[in-house]
Amino acid sequence: MRLLDHLAQSNAAFVVRQSCGKLWRLTGAADFAPAVARCPLRYVLTDELVRLCVELAYSHSEELCDCLDLLHFPAERLWIEWDEQARSDQLGQLLPQCVGASDRQLLRGGMLLSADAGGRAGSLRTFWLSRAQPGEAVLSAVETLIDLDDAPSAAAPAALFEGGAVQVGDPEDAHIDALLGCARFRLDPAWKRYYYATANSPLIRAQVLARSLTVAFDVPMLLALLLMMNMRAGLPQTTVCCARLNLKRARLGKPALLEHIEVSCPVFAMNARARVSNSGTALRLAPRLHHVRGHLVRRHNTVFWRRPHVRGHARLGGVSSRTVELRVPQSANYSSSSGANRSR
């Protein structure tokens, strides 16, 4: 089942017992079950789209930062879900130091968004399914606040335990720092009271802070997804109807599954075609045959997707990696083809 179904079917209160015997009733997945069940728009992302959004968000290109003024939430209530393995694998290639063993234990991730009527500001709560408890949805203790027009004021990280909204940034990476500039993070009130009473030592508070603010990694991915949705051609969407399956589940006494929309990115399925330069008057030789990754191009207020393709002239050699080897034929006949470049 999808994470959204596990969440919608949650009905048990989240209670924590301290070693002294005191019980804490904390905000959990069951508190959001009705909101997910009534959510008018639910998206489930394909793995290819997840990897593309992570690459676009963390590849240090300026494409996303330059288009933040075009972004908006597509609905006032929205559910977005993805496969955590696809996200962590792609993030591990770009930022290997930011993916730990705990990330590998997550199966699926999702967020429930609430936006204002203008679609430029809102809040979101993050949920997971883990390998340890694959049938139980887990809620993050942190709420994420996003404002794409006016970033809310931020407090010092330690103020998280006081109920303040804190900012997460990367002073060594201006690209990521700019993307996170529109987001603030604050503890859920029930979790704030719990951590304020139980996280007494600086070491414990530092651990809680680091663990709770991992939701910040989802913000650039979300912004990349919103930009992809704003492309001129949009993203292919397929409505998944569970009516027939739910009839069978009803006969077996099982709860119904929620309908949702599968959002995909078919650009990877398109066959790349080599583009051969026919211009004989160029001042330089045409480039060797090489692959160009998919990228976004902005023209005023319109965003286009340039699918992955092959560019260059095959007779000038091929580039399949950054290592280019020049090979000279063994024969003594040094014709014009002897200087052809090849790659490995």
N, C-alpha and C positions, 0 to 999 in steps of 0.2 A: 504494500500500500504506500501511497504518497505520504509525505509528512503532513500535508493538509488534512488527510483523513485521520491520521493518528491524533492530530491536534483537535479536530472537530469532535472526536469521540472521547476526549479526555473528560473525566468526571470526578477524579480524586483530588482532594485538596492537598496542597504541598505543605507538609509539616516537617519541621526539623526539631530534633530533640538534642539538647545540649547534654554534656556528660554529667552535669549537676541535676538533670531531670527536667529542666524548664523546656516547655514547648513553644515553638515559634510558628505561627501561621503566616507563610510567605506567599507572595504572588507567584502563581505557577501557570502551567499550560491550560489547566481547566478554566481559569478565569477568562481566557480568550477564546474558548471553544465556541460560544454563541457568535462572537464577532466573525470568526472564520467561516462558520456555517452560513452566515447571512451576507458575507462579502460578495458584492455584485460582480467583481472581476478578479479571477484567480489565474495567474500565469505560472506555468511550469517550463523552465528553460531546458533546452537540449544541451548535451555536453559540449557540442561544438560552439554553441553560442556562449556558454559559460567561459570556455577557454578564450574566445575572441574578446569578450568583455574584460577579462583579467589582463590579457595582453595589451589591449588598448589603454587600460587604466594604469598599468605599471611598466610600460615600455619606454617611459621617459620622453615620449613624443609630445609635441605641443598641440596635437589635434584636439584633444579633449579639453584642455584648459582654455583654448581659444574659442570654444563653442558653448561655454557654460551659460551664456546669455540666451541660448536657444532651448534650454532644457525646461521641461515641466512634467509634473506627474500626470499620467493619463487618466486618473480618476481620483475621487476624494477618498475612496476606500479601495485598497488594492493588496492582493497577496502575490508574492513572488517566491518561487521555490527552485532549488537547484541541487545537483549532485555534488556533495562536498569533496569527493575524490577527484573529480574533474577540476574543481576550483583549487584545491591544495596542490595538485600535481602541476598545474600551470603556474601558480604562485611560487611553488618551490623552484621552478626553473628560472624565474625572474628575481626572486628574493629568497634564496635558500635559507638564509639566517632567520627568516620570519616564520618558517613552518616547522613546528615541533611534533613530538610524538603524539601529543594530545589531539592535534589536528588530524592525524591519520586515523584516529579512532572514531571520527564523525562520518556518518553515512549520508545524511541529507541536511541541508540548511534551508531556512526560509525567513521571510520577514513580512510582517503585517504593517502596512503603511496607512496613515491617516493624513490627508493633505487638505489645505484650505481651498476655497473655491477658485483662486487664481492659479493653483497648481505649482506655485513656486516655493512654498514652505509647507512643512509637515513634520510628523514624528513617526518613528518606526520602532517596533519590537522584534527581536531576533529569536529564532527557535532552531533547535537541532534534534536529530535522531542520532544516537551513538551506538557503536557496536556492543557496548556493555549492556545497554537496555534498548534493543532495537524497536520495541513496541511502545515506548514511552517518550512522548515529546518533552523536551527540556526548554525552559525559557531563560534567556539571558537576564541577569539582574539589572542591566543597564538599558535605559531608553535613549535612543538617538534622535536629536533634534536637527533638522536641516532647514536652512533658509538660503535660497539662492540669490536673494537680492540684498538683504542686510543681515550679515552674520551677527547672531546674538552675542552679548558680552560673555566673556569666559572667565572662570576663576582658576586659581592654581589647582594642580591635580589633587593635592591633599584635601581640597574642599569637596571632593566627591562624597566623602563620608559625612559632610555637613549638609548635604542636599544641594550643593552648587552644581552648575553646569560647567564642565571642564572641556578644554580643547586638547586635541591630540595633533601633533605635527611632526615633521621631520626637518630640522634645520639644515641637514646636509643634502636634502633633495628638494629643490624648489618646486618641482613638478608635483610631487605628492603633497607637499606642504600647502600648495595652492588648492588642490582638490579637497583637502581636509579642512580648509579654512571656512567652509560653509556649514560645518557640522559641529555640534556640541553634544556632550554625553553627561547623563546624570543618572543616579541610582533611583530605582523604583522606591517609593516611600517605605514600603514594608521591609525591603532589603536594606535600606539605609538605616532604619532603626535596629535591625538585626546586626549589621556589621559595626554600627556605632557602639553597640553593647558588647560584642564578642571579639572584634578585631582590636585587641588592646595594645599589642606591641608594634613598633615601627616595621619589623620584619614581616609580620602577618599582614599588615596593611599594605605594604609594598607588593606582596604576593597577590592579594586580592585585587589591587589596582591593576597590576599587569594582566591578570587573568580576565578581569571584567572588561577591559578596554580593547580586547582582541576584536570586538565587533567593529572597530574602526576600519579594519581591512575590507569590510563589505561596502563601505561608502564609495570609494573610487569605482568599484565594480558596478554599483547601482547607477552612478552617474554615466558610466560608459553605456549601460543598457538603455538609459533614457535617451542618450544621444542617438543610439542605433534605432530606437523607435521613432525618432524625429527625422530619419532619413527620408529623402523624397520617395523612394520606393517602399519604405517601411520594412518590417520584418514579417515573414510568412507566419500565419497563425492558424492553428487547426483546433477546432473545438472538439474536445473529448467528451462524448456523451456516454454516460454510464447507465442508461435506462435498462437495457437488456440485462446487463450484469447485475444491476440492483434487484431485478425481479427474481433472479436466481438466489441472490443473497437473502432476500426477504423470505423465500421458501425455507432457507436454512436457518432462519432466525438471526441473521447477521445484520448489522447496521448498514445503511446505504452509503455508497461512496459519493463524493462531491464531484460535480462536473467542473471542468477547468479548461483552460486554453493552453495548448502546447506551442511555445514560441521557438522557432528554429532559425537557423542561419544557413541557407543553402549555398552560399558562395563557395564553400569548400567542395561542393559536389560538381561544380561547373568545370568543364575541361578547359585547362589553360591552353591558349594557342600562341604559337610563336609569332612575334611581330617582326617582319623582315623590312629593313630600311631599303627603299628603292632610290633614295636620293644619291645622285652621283656628284652633286656639287657641294657636299658638306665640307667644311674646313677640317674636320677630323674624321677618323674612322668610326663607323657605327660600333656600339658596344658589343662585347662578346655575349653569347646567349646566356642569360641568367634569369633567376627567378625573382620576382618582385612580390613581397607580401601584400596582403590585402590592407588597404588603408582608406581613411576618410579624407574627403576633399570638400572644403567649404567654399561656396560661391555666394557671397552676400548672406542671405538668410536661408539658404538651402544647403543641405548636406548630402553629398553623394558617396556611395560606397564603390571603390575601385576594387574589384575582386582580384584574388591572387592570379598572376599571369606570368608568362615568360616573355622576356624582351631581349632584343639583340639579334645578331646575325650568326647563324650556326657555322658558317664558313670561317668565321673569325675565332672559333673556339667556343667552349662552353664553360660556364662558371657554376658549379654546384656547391661550392664552399668558398671560404675566404682564402684557401690555399690554392694558388695557381702554379702549375708546373709547366715550364717551357721545355719542350722535347725537340731534339734535332734528329732527323732521320739518320740511320746508320750508313746509308748509301752516300756516295760522293756527289750525287746529283742534287745540288742545292737549288731547287726550284723555288718559286714564290710560295709554295705550300709548305716548305720546310720550316717556316717560322710560325706555323699555326700554333695557337695556344690551346692547351688542354687543361682540364682541372681534375682534381681528385677529391 
